[in-house]
Amino acid sequence: MTGLVLSIWWIPFYGLLGALVTLPWSAGLVRRTGPRPAAYLNLLMTVLASVHSTLALTYHGQNPPEHLVYHWFQAAGLDLSLSITVSPTSLIALETVTGITLLAQVYALGYLEKDWG
């Protein structure tokens, strides 16, 4: 397994990371710059997710499915784990979702260009 396949679980979390980074703008703690940097940070995280999923599809798209299991916590018969199946179908779905999300954010930035409040 390559490092790209082992890090594929990051793709859904890029959006969450972008949301956490832009919390100061959402809460109104940063007023000097306006909301524009938050939009660009979210767009950057979506571009990273799209590039990551494109690379994963390019390099792993023809391989057989792989099952990744990340054990988070094990105690007294309780096993909390994240199980991911990396297959061409799941990679195409990831690429589709990240691509549509990227297009929607670019459209929203253009639409709100004159209405930043």
N, C-alpha and C positions, 0 to 999 in steps of 0.2 A: 504494500500500500504506500502510496506517495503522500507527501505532506499536504498536497492539495486535497486529497480525499479525506485525510484525517481532520482537516480544518473545515470541511464542508458544513458542519453544524453551525458555523459562525454566520452563514448567509442569512438566516432568519433573524439573527440578533443584531445585525447592522442597523436595522430600523429602530430597535429598542435602544441601542446605544446612541443613535442620533436624537431620539426623544429625550433621553436623560441629559445629554449635553446641552440641549436647547431649553431645558427647564427654567433657567434664569430669565429668559426672554418671555416665556409663557406666564410666569408668575409676576412679571412686571418689575423685576429687580434690576434689569438693565434697560434704562430708558434713553440713554444718551445716543446709542447707535440705532435705535428703532428696531423693528422686527426683521429687517432684511438679513442680517447675519444668521439668524436662526433658520431662515428658509434656505440659505446657501449651505449651511452645515447639514441640514437634512438632505438636500440634494446631493451633497458630497457622499454621505453615507449610502444613499441609494445607488449612486454610481459605483461605489466600492462593491456593493452587493451584486450589481449587474455584471461587473467585470469578473468578480470571483465566480459567479455561476456560469458565465461564458467560458472561462478557463476550465472549470470543472467539466463542462459538457464537451469541450474540445478535446481534453486529454483523457477523459474517462467515459465518453459517450459510447464507445464500441466494446467496452469490457463487460464481462458478466456482472450481475448484481453482487454487491458486497454488503455485509451487515456489520454495522459498527455499534458497539454497546459501550456506553460510558457509565460506569458505576459511580453514583454520587454519594450514597450513604447506605451502609449495611449494618444492621444491629438487630439482634433478637428476632430473627426471621423476617425482618423488614428489609427489602432491597429496593431502593429508589435508583432507577437508572434511566438513561436516555438511549433509546434504541432507534437507529437510523438505517434505512435501507437505501443504498446508493445504487440506483439503476438508471439506464437511459431514460425511462419514463419519468422518474422523479426529477432527474436533471433537466429535462425539457419543461416540466411543470415549474421548477424553480426559475428557469430562464424566462418563461412566459410571465410569471408573476412579477419578477423584478423588472422586466422590460416594460410592462404596463404601468407599474408604479413609477418608474422613471419618466415615462411619457406624461403621466398625470401630474407629476410635480413640475415638470417643465411647462406644461400648459397652465398650471395654477400660478406659477411665477409670472408668466406673460400676461395672464388675465388680471392679476392683481398689481401689475406694474405701476398703475396710476392711482391705486387705492390702498396705500399703506397705512392710512389712518392718521 
